């Protein structure tokens, strides 16, 4: 069996990264590592790190680099985790985080960085409509022009708007993405790691574009074999 792929997926909040990353990770046979989920798990567990993270999430601010890097390094730093490969979703978000990630994990921290590109005018209404089940964590959308869905279709639990999805928090997060992530994208491009995929369209269409680009890029980097090995 060849080496497992190590990928980074970038994109604005609401671009559909979570949905596409789960499917892509399954296809490649690597773990899907969402730093957002890891951080929210720390908040739910009321750990010391979680208490620090909660304040930032509720205000719609990015979690400081040192907190996120500590979590990611602990999760991905072991030889076993690296050998298994990973799809990293939600980190790095800034140039400093990206450079620190490669300093901690080495030059081969990632084989490819993928930008799932969806314009701001598309993601803003998506975020405003997003609702999360307080029981199972399933994500749904409030129907446009109608009453908000308050019952989860998966487990009948209560569905609510996330604390970091207020209108003001959404506006701040999208502005921060433009400010913080653009230098990171430029840096990845200069390292020869960046590829971009159009994230607008039906999920199946986006996934087809994504897999075509990823397969071609990984096959090129591995000489046509190895990184694409799956189960």
URCORTA-V236826 format. One record per residue. N is the residue number from 1. RES is the residue in one letter. SS is DSSP state (~ for helix, > for strand, _ for the rest). PHI is phi in whole degrees, -180 to 180 (none if undefined). OMEGA is omega in radians with two decimals (999 if undefined). Layout:
N_RES_SS_PHI_OMEGA, N_RES_SS_PHI_OMEGA
This chain:
1_X___none_-3.12, 2_X___-79_-3.14, 3_X___-67_3.11, 4_X___-76_-3.12, 5_X___-72_3.01, 6_X_>_-121_-3.02, 7_X_>_-122_2.99, 8_X_>_-122_3.10, 9_X_>_-114_-3.09, 10_X_>_-118_3.09, 11_X___157_3.12, 12_X___-61_3.00, 13_X___-58_-3.12, 14_X___88_-3.12, 15_X___-79_-3.12, 16_X___93_-3.11, 17_X_~_-59_-3.07, 18_X_~_-59_-3.14, 19_X_~_-60_-3.09, 20_X_~_-71_-3.12, 21_X_~_-66_3.12, 22_X_~_-60_-3.11, 23_X_~_-68_-3.11, 24_X_~_-67_3.12, 25_X_~_-62_3.11, 26_X_~_-63_-3.13, 27_X_~_-64_-3.11, 28_X_~_-87_3.13, 29_X___73_3.11, 30_X___-125_3.11, 31_X_>_-68_3.04, 32_X_>_-93_-3.10, 33_X_>_-108_3.09, 34_X_>_-95_-3.14, 35_X_~_-67_3.08, 36_X_~_-61_3.11, 37_X_~_-65_3.13, 38_X_~_-63_-3.13, 39_X_~_-68_3.14, 40_X_~_-67_3.07, 41_X_~_-65_3.08, 42_X_~_-65_3.11, 43_X_~_-63_-3.11, 44_X_~_-62_-3.13, 45_X___-82_3.12, 46_X___56_3.05, 47_X___-74_3.07, 48_X_~_-56_3.08, 49_X_~_-64_-3.13, 50_X_~_-61_3.13, 51_X_~_-66_3.09, 52_X_~_-69_-3.11, 53_X_~_-65_-3.04, 54_X_~_-56_-3.13, 55_X_~_-60_-3.12, 56_X_~_-71_-3.13, 57_X_~_-65_-3.10, 58_X_~_-66_3.12, 59_X___-94_-3.14, 60_X___74_3.13, 61_X___-94_3.03, 62_X___-70_3.09, 63_X___-69_-3.10, 64_X___-54_-3.06, 65_X_~_-55_-3.03, 66_X_~_-65_3.13, 67_X_~_-67_-3.11, 68_X_~_-69_-3.12, 69_X_~_-64_3.09, 70_X_~_-58_-3.12, 71_X_~_-66_-3.09, 72_X_~_-67_-3.14, 73_X_~_-63_3.11, 74_X_~_-66_-3.09, 75_X_~_-75_-2.98, 76_X_~_-109_-2.99, 77_X___-77_-3.08, 78_X___-76_3.10, 79_X_~_-57_3.14, 80_X_~_-65_-3.13, 81_X_~_-64_-3.14, 82_X_~_-69_3.14, 83_X_~_-65_-3.13, 84_X_~_-76_-3.06, 85_X___75_3.11, 86_X_>_-169_2.98, 87_X_>_-118_-3.03, 88_X_>_-95_-3.02, 89_X_>_-117_3.09, 90_X___101_3.10, 91_X___-153_-0.01, 92_X___-79_3.08, 93_X___-111_-3.10, 94_X___-125_3.10, 95_X_~_-60_-3.14, 96_X_~_-61_3.11, 97_X_~_-64_-3.12, 98_X_~_-63_3.13, 99_X_~_-66_3.13, 100_X_~_-66_3.13, 101_X_~_-59_-3.13, 102_X_~_-73_3.06, 103_X_~_-69_-3.10, 104_X_~_-76_-3.04, 105_X_~_-97_3.11, 106_X___100_-3.05, 107_X___-65_-3.14, 108_X___-100_3.12, 109_X___-58_3.10, 110_X___-149_3.06, 111_X___-87_-3.03, 112_X_>_-159_3.01, 113_X_>_-116_-3.06, 114_X_>_-113_3.01, 115_X_>_-95_3.02, 116_X_>_-88_-2.96, 117_X_>_-91_3.03, 118_X___-136_-3.08, 119_X___-63_-3.12, 120_X_~_-58_-3.09, 121_X_~_-66_3.10, 122_X_~_-90_-3.06, 123_X_~_-78_-3.07, 124_X_~_-60_3.11, 125_X_~_-67_3.08, 126_X_~_-62_-3.11, 127_X_~_-67_-3.14, 128_X_~_-64_-3.10, 129_X_~_-91_-3.04, 130_X_>_-69_3.07, 131_X_>_-132_-3.07, 132_X_>_-127_3.08, 133_X_>_-72_-3.14, 134_X___-74_-3.14, 135_X___-93_-3.04, 136_X___-101_3.11, 137_X___86_3.12, 138_X___-61_-3.11, 139_X_>_-103_3.09, 140_X_>_-133_3.10, 141_X_>_-124_3.04, 142_X___-71_-3.12, 143_X___-64_-3.14, 144_X___-67_3.07, 145_X___73_-3.13, 146_X___-134_3.13, 147_X___-67_3.13, 148_X___-67_3.06, 149_X___-75_-3.08, 150_X___-115_3.11, 151_X_>_-125_-3.13, 152_X___-70_3.12, 153_X___-75_-3.13, 154_X___-89_-3.03, 155_X___-134_-3.11, 156_X___67_3.09, 157_X___-78_3.14, 158_X_>_-77_3.12, 159_X_>_-108_-3.10, 160_X_>_-146_3.05, 161_X___-76_3.12, 162_X___-64_-3.11, 163_X_~_-60_-3.13, 164_X_~_-97_3.09, 165_X_~_-114_3.01, 166_X___-68_-3.10, 167_X_~_-58_-3.13, 168_X_~_-68_3.13, 169_X_~_-65_3.10, 170_X_~_-62_-3.14, 171_X_~_-60_-3.14, 172_X_~_-67_-3.10, 173_X_~_-65_3.14, 174_X_~_-68_3.08, 175_X_~_-66_3.12, 176_X_~_-65_3.11, 177_X_~_-61_3.14, 178_X_~_-61_-3.07, 179_X_~_-72_-2.98, 180_X_~_-93_-2.99, 181_X_~_-89_3.14, 182_X_~_-60_3.07, 183_X_~_-61_3.11, 184_X_~_-65_3.13, 185_X_~_-62_3.11, 186_X_~_-63_-3.13, 187_X_~_-64_3.11, 188_X_~_-61_3.14, 189_X_~_-62_3.14, 190_X_~_-68_3.08, 191_X___-81_-3.11, 192_X___76_-3.07, 193_X___-106_-2.93, 194_X_>_-90_2.93, 195_X_>_-136_-3.08, 196_X_>_-120_3.14, 197_X_>_-128_3.07, 198_X_>_-68_-3.09, 199_X___-97_-3.14, 200_X___-92_3.12, 201_X___137_3.09, 202_X___-66_-3.10, 203_X_~_-52_-3.14, 204_X_~_-65_3.12, 205_X_~_-66_3.14, 206_X_~_-63_-3.12, 207_X_~_-64_3.11, 208_X_~_-63_3.10, 209_X_~_-64_-3.08, 210_X_~_-63_-3.10, 211_X_~_-67_3.12, 212_X_~_-62_-3.13, 213_X_~_-68_-3.11, 214_X_~_-66_-3.14, 215_X_~_-58_-3.12, 216_X_~_-65_-3.10, 217_X_~_-67_-3.12, 218_X_~_-70_3.10, 219_X_~_-64_3.11, 220_X_~_-64_-3.11, 221_X_~_-71_-3.07, 222_X___-105_-3.13, 223_X___73_3.07, 224_X___95_-3.12, 225_X___-155_3.00, 226_X___95_-3.04, 227_X___-68_-3.13, 228_X___-89_3.11, 229_X___-60_-3.11, 230_X___-121_-3.08, 231_X___-62_999
